[in-house]
Each structure stands twice: as C-alpha cells, then as structure tokens.
Amino acid sequence: MSEFFIQDKQLSSITRTIVKDEKGKSLFLLVGRWGTKGDALSLYKMNGELVASIKQISFTFGTRFEIYKNFEKVGTLQKIFRWPGDFYYIQQLHWTVQGNIYQHQYSIRHFNHLIMRMDKATLFSGDYYVLDVRNDEDAPVCICIAAIMDYWLYNRSKTQKFDYRLTPNC
C-alpha cells in the first residue's frame, strides 16, 4: 500500500498538478483542462511517460468520463445517483466510488475489496488530499478518478448544492 499526496484544491484546476509520495518526492504530473466535451487530463510520470488519462465524453444525461491506462481504455465513470449520497460506477472495472465526496473522504472498491481510500491531511507545507492505494499498479487510475471527483465537486451548479452532513463517511 502506498500513499500519494496532492495539494488541496489543485485537482480541479486547469494548472499543472504534482502528485508526491509521503517523503515529498514528486512522482506524477497531471496536466490538461476540463469544461467541454472532448477535454482531457493526462497523468505523466516525472520522466515524461504517459501512464493514464481521462477524457470527458458526454453532457447528455450527466457527464461521463473515459479512463485510459497506458493508452488502453479501462473504464467509463459516471454518476449513478446522488441522494442521500453520491454513488459513482466505473464500467469495465466494476469499481464503485462512495463516501463523503464533499469532504474528500471516500473509497473506491471492487465489490468488497478496497482499492483506494481518500482523506485530507494537514502537513507543514499545507493541506493535502491523501490517497491510500492498496496496489501501486492501480495508482494512476485512482489519481484520475480523484481528479474527476474533484471536478464534479467544484463544478456543480449552484442549484445542486447538497448538505454533506447527510452523507455517510467511508
């Protein structure tokens, strides 16, 4: 199991986002933009190798995102329902994302098997999202999913505000 750290409020922005390990070493660079159909984010190792990407594919009946790992499509993520808490499903991988998305406290699971848990932490250098990933092989896809969750959280319309206190913790 490995921990990955991303500076608070960096995932949903258009700027570059660095993903670090627990020692502060830069591991990945997430670049791209959101907002319109066809927009994409790409995740690179620090040596320049593309390891994963996300492509926004639909606004009809909710936004959907295709997830790619090593240039191969591994799943399509979409929101299934949103009351009393959000529930997301990644087709092809059969992964679910659930928990308190609004507080960045959620988990990704394949049936009962935990893939990743996300939480927030305050370190000397600021506030961070902490991704605990069980299998390092899943880390690029998990980082991409975290970026999508952040995008949905910060880009929902004002009429979709939700009382996060009603959602269960992971």
C-alpha positions as CSV (number, residue, x, y, z in Angstrom):
1,M,0.0,0.0,0.0
2,S,1.3,3.5,-0.9
3,E,0.2,7.0,0.0
4,F,0.0,9.7,-2.6
5,F,-0.3,13.4,-1.7
6,I,-1.9,16.2,-3.8
7,Q,-2.1,19.8,-2.7
8,D,-5.6,20.8,-1.6
9,K,-7.7,22.3,-4.4
10,Q,-5.2,21.5,-7.1
11,L,-7.0,18.6,-8.8
12,S,-9.9,20.6,-10.3
13,S,-7.9,23.5,-11.7
14,I,-6.5,23.8,-15.2
15,T,-3.0,24.3,-14.0
16,R,-0.4,21.5,-13.5
17,T,-0.8,19.3,-10.5
18,I,2.1,17.4,-8.9
19,V,1.4,14.1,-7.1
20,K,4.0,13.3,-4.4
21,D,4.8,10.4,-2.1
22,E,5.0,10.5,1.7
23,K,8.6,11.8,1.6
24,G,7.7,14.7,-0.7
25,K,9.2,13.2,-3.8
26,S,7.4,14.2,-7.0
27,L,6.0,11.1,-8.7
28,F,3.4,12.2,-11.3
29,L,2.4,15.4,-13.2
30,L,-1.3,15.8,-14.0
31,V,-2.0,18.3,-16.9
32,G,-4.9,19.3,-19.0
33,R,-8.2,21.1,-18.8
34,W,-11.9,20.5,-18.1
35,G,-15.1,22.1,-19.2
36,T,-16.2,20.9,-22.6
37,K,-16.8,17.6,-24.3
38,G,-13.5,16.2,-25.5
39,D,-11.4,17.9,-22.9
40,A,-8.8,15.7,-21.2
41,L,-6.3,15.4,-18.4
42,S,-3.1,13.4,-18.7
43,L,-1.1,11.8,-16.0
44,Y,2.7,11.5,-16.6
45,K,5.5,10.0,-14.6
46,M,8.2,12.6,-13.8
47,N,10.3,11.0,-16.6
48,G,7.7,12.1,-19.2
49,E,6.0,8.7,-19.7
50,L,2.2,8.9,-20.1
51,V,0.6,6.5,-17.7
52,A,-3.1,7.4,-17.6
53,S,-5.6,9.9,-18.9
54,I,-9.2,11.0,-18.7
55,K,-11.4,12.2,-21.5
56,Q,-14.7,14.0,-20.9
57,I,-17.2,12.4,-23.3
58,S,-20.7,13.4,-22.6
59,F,-23.0,16.0,-21.1
60,T,-26.2,14.1,-22.1
61,F,-27.9,12.6,-19.0
62,G,-24.9,13.6,-16.9
63,T,-21.2,13.9,-17.6
64,R,-19.2,10.8,-18.3
65,F,-15.5,10.3,-18.4
66,E,-13.4,7.6,-20.2
67,I,-10.4,6.5,-18.3
68,Y,-7.3,5.2,-20.1
69,K,-4.2,3.5,-18.7
70,N,-1.2,3.1,-20.9
71,F,-3.3,4.2,-24.0
72,E,-5.9,1.5,-23.4
73,K,-9.4,2.3,-22.3
74,V,-10.0,0.7,-18.9
75,G,-13.4,2.1,-17.9
76,T,-16.1,4.8,-18.2
77,L,-17.0,6.6,-15.0
78,Q,-20.5,8.1,-14.4
79,K,-22.6,9.3,-11.5
80,I,-25.4,6.8,-10.9
81,F,-27.4,8.7,-8.3
82,R,-26.9,11.4,-5.8
83,W,-29.3,11.1,-2.9
84,P,-28.6,10.8,0.1
85,G,-25.0,10.4,-1.1
86,D,-23.3,10.3,-4.4
87,F,-22.6,6.9,-5.9
88,Y,-20.3,6.5,-8.9
89,Y,-19.6,3.5,-11.0
90,I,-16.7,2.7,-13.4
91,Q,-17.9,0.3,-16.1
92,Q,-15.5,-2.3,-17.3
93,L,-13.5,-2.2,-14.0
94,H,-16.7,-2.8,-11.9
95,W,-15.4,-0.3,-9.3
96,T,-17.6,1.9,-7.2
97,V,-16.8,5.3,-5.6
98,Q,-18.8,6.2,-2.5
99,G,-18.4,8.1,0.7
100,N,-18.4,11.8,1.5
101,I,-17.3,13.3,-1.8
102,Y,-17.9,16.8,-0.4
103,Q,-15.3,16.4,2.4
104,H,-12.9,14.4,0.2
105,Q,-13.4,11.3,2.3
106,Y,-14.4,8.4,0.1
107,S,-13.3,5.0,-1.1
108,I,-13.0,3.1,-4.3
109,R,-14.0,-0.6,-4.1
110,H,-14.3,-3.6,-6.4
111,F,-17.2,-5.3,-4.7
112,N,-15.9,-5.7,-1.0
113,H,-12.2,-5.3,-2.0
114,L,-10.8,-1.8,-1.1
115,I,-8.8,-0.3,-4.0
116,M,-8.3,3.2,-2.6
117,R,-9.3,5.4,0.3
118,M,-9.1,9.2,0.1
119,D,-8.9,11.7,3.0
120,K,-7.5,15.1,3.8
121,A,-4.4,15.9,5.9
122,T,-2.6,19.0,7.1
123,L,1.1,18.9,6.8
124,F,3.8,21.5,7.5
125,S,3.6,22.7,3.9
126,G,-0.2,23.0,3.7
127,D,-3.4,21.0,3.2
128,Y,-3.3,17.9,1.1
129,Y,-5.5,15.1,-0.3
130,V,-4.1,11.8,0.8
131,L,-4.8,8.8,-1.4
132,D,-4.1,5.4,0.2
133,V,-3.8,3.0,-2.7
134,R,-3.7,-0.7,-1.9
135,N,-1.9,-1.8,-5.2
136,D,0.6,0.6,-6.8
137,E,-0.5,-0.7,-10.2
138,D,-3.9,1.0,-9.6
139,A,-2.4,4.3,-8.6
140,P,-2.6,6.1,-12.0
141,V,-6.3,5.2,-12.4
142,C,-7.1,6.1,-8.8
143,I,-5.4,9.5,-9.3
144,C,-7.5,10.1,-12.4
145,I,-10.7,9.1,-10.5
146,A,-9.8,11.6,-7.7
147,A,-9.5,14.3,-10.3
148,I,-12.9,13.5,-11.7
149,M,-14.5,13.6,-8.2
150,D,-12.9,17.0,-7.6
151,Y,-14.1,18.3,-10.9
152,W,-17.7,17.2,-10.1
153,L,-17.5,18.7,-6.6
154,Y,-16.2,22.1,-7.6
155,N,-18.1,22.5,-10.9
156,R,-21.7,21.5,-9.9
157,S,-24.3,24.1,-10.5
158,K,-25.5,26.3,-7.6
159,T,-28.9,24.6,-7.7
160,Q,-27.3,21.2,-6.9
161,K,-25.8,22.2,-3.5
162,F,-26.1,19.4,-1.1
163,D,-25.9,19.1,2.7
164,Y,-22.8,16.9,3.1
165,R,-23.6,16.2,6.7
166,L,-26.2,13.8,5.5
167,T,-23.7,11.6,3.6
168,P,-22.1,8.6,5.4
169,N,-18.3,8.5,6.0
170,C,-16.3,5.8,4.4
